[in-house]
Amino acid sequence: MRNEMEIIFDARSENEGFARVAVTAFVTGLNPTLEELADIKTAVSEAVTNSIIHGYENLRNDNTLQGRQEPYHGGKVSVRCLLEEDMLHIEVADRGVGIADIEQAMEPLFTTKPELERSGMGFAFMEAFMDELEVESEPGKGTTVKMTKKLGVGDWIDSED
Amino acid sequence: MGRVLEEDFQVIDHCLMIRLPAEVDHHQAACICEYADRLLYREDVCNVVFDFENTTFMDSSGIGIIMGRYRKISCFGGRIYAIHVNRQIRRILGVSGLEKIVEVLEA
């Protein structure tokens, strides 16, 4: 079976939750395990968050106590999912600033925005929770993160809980 | 998803108790850090306890929140604890290596 979907949304932090839920809803037909769903959710969340705060340099989060509002910059993030049998391909793309040194960006704990108290673990999480990860980027043009995961390989019986 | 409320942050016996929302992501992170730091600076806080009872999702933003609070209290000998940790959260803590600085308490 082949099934494909694409969503495009404004690069605002409110939409991080929407993107996660949309992707997990898309794959539920395959009866993935809870663990697989959690992995996919985390990986999508990392990629979309990266696009929003790094790609479009959305330094201020509107969801703060002061409720400060930044004028919206108009950037969009797209999430494409392709299911081929039990393989899930996810592409998260933005047309933001791009990454000059991809290798450095993917190092665990490396972050260009330490003032935001980010962990620098975004790409490490995507690598840990998906089977394959590929990053394409061109400074000034944008970044595309491609991830692949084989579904239905999780344990049938949860050993804990 | 639920908003982060002031009542989710309480100082009891020099311990800052933080009840985390259902989904801990970048969108919620700024708010959580602001509430937490207000109390960290104002009250006489030694340790921080993160309560994951209502939390079903956390990404690396949550790791950033924990690391940031750890930096602020560890120089005074403060410690970080986590309670009501489910399997997903435990995995996130494990993958990030944070189990070294966070003590997970069983209920």
Interface residues (C-beta under 8 A of the other chain):
Chain A: S13 E14 E16 G17 R20 E35 A38 K41 T42 S45 E46 T49 I52 I53 N61 N63 T64 L65 L116 E117 R118 S119 G120 M121 G122 A124 F125 A128 F129 D158 E160 D161
Chain B: M1 E23 D25 H26 H27 Q28 A29 A30 C31 C33 E34 Y35 F57 D59 S60 S61 I63 G64 I65 M67 G68 N86 R87 Q88 R91 I92 V95 S96
